[in-house]
Amino acid sequence: MVSVLLILIIILLFVSTPIYVALGLSSFMAVTLTTDIQPMILIQRLFGGLDQFALMALPFFILAANIMDVGGLSKRILRWSSALVGHITGGLAMTTQVSSMFFGALSGSSPATVIAIGKIMYPELIKKKYDKAFASGLLASAGAVSLIIPPSITLIIFGSVTGVSVGSLFIAGIGAGVIYGLSSIIYIYYYAKKNNIEKDQRASGKELFDATTSAFWALLIPVIILGGIYSGIFSPTEAAGVSAVYALFVSVVIYKEMNWKSFYKVLVDSATTTAQVLVLVAAAQVLGWILTRGGVPQQIATFITENIESTVLFLLLINVVLLVLGMFMEGVAAITILAPLIFPTAMSMGVDPVHLGVIMIANLAIGMYTPPFGINIFVTQTISKLNMVQMLPGLMRFFAVNIVALLIITYIPESSLFLVNLLE
């Protein structure tokens, strides 16, 4: 059954079938053709995969992200970031990276971050004589940090399929996201220095104060979310609802940049995105059940136990597998399929469950812009109008520096866990 299933998935993906169709259709066909399992059981598993409390946060975080984009929060964060680091060598590119980190903390969506930041910053980067390939690579890689920085949708999915605390994953994601962002900032400084990129004038104290005051309400969102979770005021799921309501209040009452027409469009877009994600999760849950029934997790655990004794080698293997998979599969699908397979073995080898989640998400963040199928590549192309070959040099430079960050996150657990340990 499992071999037929895998062959069908490969065929369907090869002919460019949407991932959720490939996962769901191959699962139903494999079961129907090779077993006497009633298809109704798969239907039950399909809906049962969505019957998880942690998934209730998804629609609200997606809604919050779209409200922030339309409601003026993203451009205020850009202005604040520019006032903060714009005068440093490579300041405009650093502004793009820092803004993506903060917008990621507001939205939790990688493609949304690329669009919200990229459509404003890409023309400015080109004006400042940044290479088009560099600018494209920066947008695609900077947007990927949204997978790591809380409130990350992918972290929520990992918590829902493994039972790991979403709150702890959020806190660990802060440290990992900062390391990821710093690796890019260091390379940006080197690139700008080497190519004599002109610096912006240092913002005056008044300009920095005005930018901070303007962005204050937007910058409060991650404070409210994480502070509320760890103070016990609300759960991570309730935090999603709070963030959506707060973003709507700021957009309508304070910034006054959203009307009923734009709000309706935000609702439609959010519902569409939510449906796409949840259908993918449901299909992947069916696939995971079939793999478990076929004994795949046990076989993987046995292979690793018999052949890999070192935790260092085990984590390296996970990184290689996820990096390769990330080139072809979206993060939510990859986590839903792989986390239940890897998690039991990782626990038996003494890997911290929160640390494992951060490692997996960091890998998939890099996969978001890794050729040939990283989704951020295609989103960035809508902004830069470059083809894959033209973008490749910039993408691979950021890939290399972010791999260094990934190794730090993987082999220095305290880099992401110190805040979790501090707050426990």
MARGU-57901 format. One line per field, with one value per residue (C-alpha): x, y, z; residue in one letter. Coordinates in nm, 2 decimals. Layout:
u c(X, ...)
v c(Y, ...)
w c(Z, ...)
rest c(A, ...)
//
This chain:
u c(0.00, 0.27, 0.48, 0.17, 0.09, 0.44, 0.45, 0.11, 0.22, 0.54, 0.34, 0.08, 0.34, 0.54, 0.24, 0.20, -0.11, -0.18, -0.02, -0.35, -0.50, -0.18, -0.19, -0.56, -0.62, -0.31, -0.42, -0.78, -0.65, -0.39, -0.64, -0.91, -0.67, -0.46, -0.67, -1.02, -1.04, -1.37, -1.33, -1.56, -1.28, -1.06, -1.34, -1.36, -0.98, -1.00, -1.24, -1.08, -0.75, -0.91, -1.08, -0.79, -0.81, -0.47, -0.59, -0.86, -0.58, -0.51, -0.81, -0.76, -0.38, -0.44, -0.71, -0.48, -0.20, -0.43, -0.57, -0.22, -0.12, -0.43, -0.46, -0.13, 0.07, 0.33, 0.44, 0.47, 0.70, 0.91, 0.94, 1.04, 1.30, 1.45, 1.49, 1.65, 1.91, 1.89, 2.21, 2.42, 2.62, 2.36, 2.09, 1.81, 1.86, 1.88, 1.55, 1.40, 1.53, 1.43, 1.09, 1.03, 1.11, 0.87, 0.60, 0.65, 0.59, 0.26, 0.14, 0.29, 0.27, 0.58, 0.42, 0.22, 0.55, 0.72, 0.43, 0.37, 0.74, 0.86, 0.62, 0.74, 1.11, 1.21, 1.19, 1.38, 1.66, 1.70, 1.72, 2.00, 2.20, 2.15, 2.18, 1.84, 1.94, 2.05, 1.73, 1.52, 1.71, 1.68, 1.30, 1.25, 1.48, 1.37, 1.00, 1.08, 1.16, 0.79, 0.79, 1.01, 0.91, 0.59, 0.30, 0.41, 0.14, 0.39, 0.47, 0.10, 0.08, 0.38, 0.23, -0.11, 0.04, 0.29, 0.12, 0.41, 0.32, 0.25, 0.34, 0.68, 0.74, 0.65, 0.90, 1.17, 1.10, 1.20, 1.57, 1.58, 1.43, 1.68, 1.97, 1.83, 1.78, 2.13, 2.30, 2.14, 2.22, 2.59, 2.60, 2.41, 2.67, 2.95, 2.78, 2.71, 3.07, 3.21, 3.00, 3.02, 2.64, 2.55, 2.42, 2.11, 2.15, 2.11, 1.76, 1.74, 1.62, 1.29, 1.25, 1.32, 1.08, 0.80, 0.86, 0.84, 0.53, 0.36, 0.45, 0.38, 0.04, 0.17, 0.48, 0.25, 0.10, 0.38, 0.41, 0.03, 0.04, 0.34, 0.28, -0.08, 0.02, 0.29, 0.11, -0.18, -0.43, -0.52, -0.41, -0.22, -0.55, -0.73, -0.43, -0.51, -0.85, -0.71, -0.46, -0.72, -0.95, -0.67, -0.54, -0.89, -0.92, -0.59, -0.66, -1.00, -1.00, -0.63, -0.48, -0.81, -0.69, -0.96, -1.32, -1.60, -1.51, -1.15, -1.25, -1.49, -1.20, -0.98, -1.24, -1.27, -0.90, -0.85, -1.13, -0.97, -0.62, -0.76, -0.95, -0.63, -0.42, -0.68, -0.76, -0.38, -0.37, -0.66, -0.51, -0.18, -0.35, -0.50, -0.16, 0.00, -0.26, -0.19, 0.19, 0.14, -0.09, 0.18, 0.44, 0.66, 0.73, 0.84, 1.06, 1.22, 1.28, 1.43, 1.66, 1.78, 1.82, 2.02, 2.24, 2.27, 2.38, 2.49, 2.24, 2.47, 2.43, 2.06, 2.00, 2.22, 2.01, 1.69, 1.84, 1.94, 1.60, 1.40, 1.61, 1.56, 1.19, 1.15, 1.25, 0.94, 0.68, 0.51, 0.60, 0.25, 0.24, 0.59, 0.54, 0.21, 0.36, 0.71, 0.66, 0.47, 0.73, 1.04, 0.90, 0.90, 1.26, 1.38, 1.23, 1.40, 1.73, 1.68, 1.62, 1.41, 1.07, 1.06, 1.41, 1.31, 1.02, 1.24, 1.49, 1.22, 1.07, 1.41, 1.48, 1.14, 1.19, 1.50, 1.30, 1.05, 1.30, 1.51, 1.49, 1.32, 0.98, 1.02, 0.69, 0.86, 1.05, 0.73, 0.58, 0.90, 0.89, 0.55, 0.74, 1.09, 0.97, 1.30, 1.30, 1.45, 1.79, 1.83, 1.73, 1.95, 2.28, 2.10, 1.90, 2.20, 2.40, 2.13, 2.08, 2.45, 2.44, 2.11, 2.25, 2.51, 2.23, 2.05, 2.36, 2.38, 2.01, 2.06, 2.37, 2.35, 2.00, 2.03, 2.02, 1.65, 1.56, 1.72, 1.40, 1.18, 1.40, 1.41, 1.03, 0.96)
v c(0.00, 0.25, 0.19, 0.24, 0.55, 0.70, 0.62, 0.79, 1.10, 1.13, 1.10, 1.35, 1.60, 1.55, 1.65, 1.97, 1.86, 2.08, 1.94, 1.89, 1.70, 1.49, 1.39, 1.33, 1.16, 0.93, 0.83, 0.74, 0.56, 0.36, 0.25, 0.16, -0.03, -0.22, -0.27, -0.35, -0.04, 0.14, 0.48, 0.63, 0.58, 0.81, 1.07, 1.05, 1.10, 1.39, 1.58, 1.45, 1.61, 1.95, 1.88, 2.02, 2.31, 2.46, 2.50, 2.74, 3.01, 2.99, 3.18, 3.47, 3.50, 3.50, 3.76, 3.97, 3.95, 4.08, 4.36, 4.48, 4.49, 4.69, 4.89, 5.08, 4.89, 4.76, 5.09, 5.24, 4.96, 5.02, 5.39, 5.30, 5.04, 5.29, 5.55, 5.29, 5.14, 5.33, 5.53, 5.21, 5.07, 4.86, 5.04, 5.02, 4.65, 4.61, 4.80, 4.54, 4.26, 4.43, 4.52, 4.17, 4.04, 4.28, 4.23, 3.85, 3.90, 4.07, 3.84, 3.49, 3.46, 3.44, 3.52, 3.81, 3.95, 3.93, 4.12, 4.38, 4.47, 4.39, 4.60, 4.91, 4.82, 4.66, 4.98, 5.17, 4.90, 4.93, 5.31, 5.28, 5.07, 4.73, 4.44, 4.31, 3.95, 4.06, 4.26, 3.96, 3.72, 3.95, 3.98, 3.61, 3.52, 3.80, 3.70, 3.35, 3.46, 3.48, 3.10, 3.13, 3.45, 3.41, 3.40, 3.15, 2.94, 2.66, 2.66, 2.62, 2.33, 2.16, 2.20, 2.06, 1.74, 1.67, 1.81, 2.05, 2.37, 2.64, 2.91, 2.76, 2.72, 3.09, 3.20, 2.98, 3.12, 3.46, 3.36, 3.15, 3.42, 3.68, 3.45, 3.40, 3.77, 3.86, 3.62, 3.81, 4.15, 4.06, 3.96, 4.27, 4.49, 4.29, 4.33, 4.70, 4.77, 4.57, 4.74, 5.09, 5.12, 5.47, 5.52, 5.72, 6.02, 5.94, 6.01, 6.29, 6.23, 6.39, 6.17, 5.86, 5.97, 6.05, 5.71, 5.52, 5.71, 5.64, 5.27, 5.24, 5.08, 4.83, 4.74, 4.66, 4.36, 4.11, 4.25, 4.19, 3.84, 3.70, 3.90, 3.78, 3.42, 3.41, 3.61, 3.37, 3.63, 3.42, 3.11, 3.11, 3.03, 3.32, 3.54, 3.50, 3.64, 3.93, 4.01, 4.03, 4.25, 4.47, 4.51, 4.60, 4.86, 5.02, 5.02, 5.17, 5.39, 5.50, 5.49, 5.53, 5.35, 5.08, 5.12, 4.87, 4.79, 4.71, 4.51, 4.30, 4.22, 4.13, 3.89, 3.72, 3.69, 3.56, 3.30, 3.18, 3.15, 2.97, 2.72, 2.65, 2.58, 2.37, 2.15, 2.09, 2.00, 1.76, 1.58, 1.55, 1.41, 1.13, 1.06, 1.05, 0.80, 0.57, 0.59, 0.51, 0.22, 0.09, 0.10, 0.37, 0.56, 0.24, 0.15, 0.50, 0.48, 0.13, 0.24, 0.54, 0.35, 0.07, 0.30, 0.64, 0.66, 1.02, 1.30, 1.52, 1.30, 1.25, 1.63, 1.66, 1.40, 1.59, 1.91, 1.75, 1.57, 1.89, 2.11, 1.88, 1.84, 2.22, 2.27, 2.09, 2.12, 2.40, 2.42, 2.33, 2.01, 1.91, 1.96, 1.77, 1.48, 1.46, 1.58, 1.27, 1.05, 1.23, 1.33, 0.99, 0.90, 1.25, 1.21, 0.87, 1.03, 1.30, 1.60, 1.87, 1.88, 2.26, 2.26, 2.00, 2.22, 2.52, 2.32, 2.19, 2.53, 2.69, 2.44, 2.49, 2.87, 2.83, 2.59, 2.88, 3.04, 2.74, 2.66, 2.52, 2.54, 2.76, 2.96, 3.29, 3.27, 3.29, 3.56, 3.77, 3.72, 3.91, 4.21, 4.19, 4.04, 3.84, 3.47, 3.19, 3.20, 3.58, 3.54, 3.24, 3.42, 3.64, 3.34, 3.12, 3.39, 3.43, 3.05, 3.01, 3.26, 3.13, 2.78, 2.91, 3.04, 2.70, 2.52, 2.76, 2.70, 2.32, 2.27, 2.54, 2.47, 2.76, 3.00, 2.94, 2.79, 3.04, 3.26, 2.95, 2.84, 3.19, 3.22, 2.87)
w c(0.00, 0.10, -0.22, -0.44, -0.24, -0.29, -0.66, -0.71, -0.51, -0.73, -1.05, -0.95, -0.83, -1.15, -1.36, -1.15, -0.96, -0.66, -0.35, -0.16, -0.46, -0.49, -0.12, -0.10, -0.43, -0.40, -0.05, -0.16, -0.47, -0.28, -0.02, -0.27, -0.50, -0.25, 0.07, 0.19, 0.41, 0.36, 0.20, 0.46, 0.72, 0.51, 0.50, 0.88, 0.90, 0.66, 0.88, 1.20, 1.09, 1.12, 1.46, 1.66, 1.90, 1.79, 1.43, 1.55, 1.56, 1.19, 1.05, 1.30, 1.24, 0.86, 0.90, 1.12, 0.86, 0.58, 0.80, 0.89, 0.52, 0.41, 0.73, 0.70, 0.97, 0.73, 0.58, 0.93, 1.04, 0.72, 0.82, 1.17, 1.05, 0.81, 1.08, 1.30, 1.07, 0.74, 0.81, 0.85, 0.55, 0.36, 0.56, 0.30, 0.27, 0.64, 0.67, 0.44, 0.66, 0.99, 0.86, 0.74, 1.09, 1.25, 0.99, 1.03, 1.40, 1.31, 1.03, 1.07, 0.69, 0.47, 0.13, 0.29, 0.43, 0.09, -0.08, 0.20, 0.23, -0.12, -0.32, -0.13, -0.09, -0.42, -0.63, -0.36, -0.35, -0.73, -0.71, -0.45, -0.71, -0.54, -0.79, -0.90, -0.81, -0.47, -0.41, -0.52, -0.30, -0.01, -0.04, -0.08, 0.22, 0.44, 0.40, 0.50, 0.86, 0.92, 0.95, 1.26, 1.42, 1.63, 1.56, 1.30, 1.14, 1.08, 1.45, 1.53, 1.29, 1.45, 1.80, 1.68, 1.53, 1.81, 2.12, 2.20, 2.37, 2.11, 2.36, 2.42, 2.04, 2.00, 2.26, 2.12, 1.77, 1.88, 1.95, 1.63, 1.42, 1.55, 1.46, 1.11, 1.06, 1.19, 0.95, 0.66, 0.81, 0.84, 0.48, 0.38, 0.55, 0.37, 0.03, 0.07, 0.19, -0.10, -0.37, -0.22, -0.18, -0.07, 0.28, 0.38, 0.60, 0.97, 1.10, 1.35, 1.70, 1.60, 1.29, 1.49, 1.76, 1.50, 1.33, 1.66, 1.76, 1.43, 1.44, 1.82, 1.78, 1.52, 1.73, 2.03, 1.86, 1.93, 2.28, 2.34, 2.18, 2.37, 2.69, 2.70, 2.65, 2.91, 3.16, 3.14, 3.02, 2.71, 2.53, 2.19, 2.02, 2.20, 2.11, 1.74, 1.80, 2.01, 1.74, 1.46, 1.67, 1.77, 1.42, 1.30, 1.57, 1.49, 1.11, 1.14, 1.45, 1.49, 1.14, 0.96, 0.65, 0.62, 0.51, 0.47, 0.11, 0.19, 0.50, 0.30, 0.05, 0.35, 0.48, 0.14, 0.09, 0.44, 0.40, 0.07, 0.23, 0.53, 0.32, 0.11, 0.43, 0.60, 0.29, 0.27, 0.64, 0.61, 0.31, 0.48, 0.79, 0.58, 0.43, 0.77, 0.90, 0.60, 0.65, 1.02, 0.94, 0.70, 0.97, 0.81, 1.14, 1.31, 1.01, 1.02, 1.40, 1.36, 1.09, 1.28, 1.61, 1.44, 1.22, 1.39, 1.75, 1.75, 1.81, 1.61, 1.30, 1.36, 1.36, 1.05, 0.88, 0.97, 0.83, 0.50, 0.46, 0.54, 0.32, 0.02, 0.09, 0.14, -0.22, -0.34, -0.06, 0.13, 0.50, 0.64, 0.43, 0.52, 0.89, 0.89, 0.71, 0.87, 1.23, 1.34, 1.18, 1.32, 1.66, 1.84, 1.73, 1.83, 2.17, 2.22, 2.14, 2.40, 2.17, 2.33, 2.17, 2.14, 2.00, 1.74, 1.64, 1.59, 1.39, 1.15, 1.10, 1.04, 0.77, 0.60, 0.62, 0.40, 0.18, 0.12, -0.12, -0.23, -0.60, -0.79, -0.61, -0.31, -0.29, -0.20, -0.53, -0.73, -0.50, -0.54, -0.92, -0.93, -0.79, -0.95, -1.29, -1.30, -1.41, -1.20, -1.36, -1.31, -0.94, -0.87, -0.77, -0.51, -0.38, -0.33, -0.14, 0.12, 0.12, 0.22, 0.50, 0.64, 0.64, 0.89, 1.10, 1.08, 1.20, 1.50, 1.58, 1.54, 1.75, 2.01, 2.16, 2.40, 2.11, 2.08, 2.42, 2.66, 2.66, 2.72, 3.01, 3.15, 3.15, 3.29)
rest c(M, V, S, V, L, L, I, L, I, I, I, L, L, F, V, S, T, P, I, Y, V, A, L, G, L, S, S, F, M, A, V, T, L, T, T, D, I, Q, P, M, I, L, I, Q, R, L, F, G, G, L, D, Q, F, A, L, M, A, L, P, F, F, I, L, A, A, N, I, M, D, V, G, G, L, S, K, R, I, L, R, W, S, S, A, L, V, G, H, I, T, G, G, L, A, M, T, T, Q, V, S, S, M, F, F, G, A, L, S, G, S, S, P, A, T, V, I, A, I, G, K, I, M, Y, P, E, L, I, K, K, K, Y, D, K, A, F, A, S, G, L, L, A, S, A, G, A, V, S, L, I, I, P, P, S, I, T, L, I, I, F, G, S, V, T, G, V, S, V, G, S, L, F, I, A, G, I, G, A, G, V, I, Y, G, L, S, S, I, I, Y, I, Y, Y, Y, A, K, K, N, N, I, E, K, D, Q, R, A, S, G, K, E, L, F, D, A, T, T, S, A, F, W, A, L, L, I, P, V, I, I, L, G, G, I, Y, S, G, I, F, S, P, T, E, A, A, G, V, S, A, V, Y, A, L, F, V, S, V, V, I, Y, K, E, M, N, W, K, S, F, Y, K, V, L, V, D, S, A, T, T, T, A, Q, V, L, V, L, V, A, A, A, Q, V, L, G, W, I, L, T, R, G, G, V, P, Q, Q, I, A, T, F, I, T, E, N, I, E, S, T, V, L, F, L, L, L, I, N, V, V, L, L, V, L, G, M, F, M, E, G, V, A, A, I, T, I, L, A, P, L, I, F, P, T, A, M, S, M, G, V, D, P, V, H, L, G, V, I, M, I, A, N, L, A, I, G, M, Y, T, P, P, F, G, I, N, I, F, V, T, Q, T, I, S, K, L, N, M, V, Q, M, L, P, G, L, M, R, F, F, A, V, N, I, V, A, L, L, I, I, T, Y, I, P, E, S, S, L, F, L, V, N, L, L, E)
//
